[in-house]
């Protein structure tokens, strides 16, 4: 029986949890979900702080070095 594809975040979350439980069981699902941590702090603020210290030239040089790395 084909069900309509979930389109909202709550629907996707529900269907995803159902799939995990079906495949991994309740204990496996919990172990899987425990791998993900929302972290702490403000990523946007932290990112802006370190980006403010870099010039466009430094960023370009870093990109070039990564492209040329073995």
N, C-alpha and C positions, 0 to 999 in steps of 0.2 A: 504494500500500500504506500503510494507516494504521498508524502505530506508536503505542504508548501514550505519553501525555504524560509528559515527565520530571517527577519529583516531588522529587528530592533536589537539593541544591546542586551536587554533582559532575555529576549527569546534566544539569542545566540548563546548566552551564558547557560540558560536552562538546557538547551539541546546539547551543548558541549559537556556539561556535567553528567547528563544522562548517558552520553556516549562513553565518557570516562568510567562511570560506574559499571556500565555494561561490560566493558572490555577489561577493566582492572579490578573491579570489585570495590566495595567501600574503603577498605584499608589501603589498597593501591592508589585509589583516587586521592585520599588524604595525603599519602606520601608524595604523590606527584605535585599536588597543590602547595605543599610545604616548601618546594624548591623555589617558589616565587615570592620575593619580598619587595614590597613597595619602596623600601629604603626610607631615608629620612633626609631632611633638609630641603633646600629649594634649588633644584638643578638649574633652573633658568638664571637665577641670581648668581650662583656659583660660576656658571659658564660665562656669563657676562663679565664677571670680575676677572677671569683669566684672559678672556678675549680682549678686554680693554688694555691689557698690558702688551699686546702684540700689534705690530704694524702689518700692513698689507704685504709688504716685502717679506717679512718673517714668515707669514702664513704661506706665501707662494713658495718660498725656499723650502719650507717643511714638506709641502706637497711634492715638490720636485725631488727632494731626497727620498721620499717614500716610493715614488715612481721608479727611481733608479736603483732602489735597494734590491739585492739578490733574492 
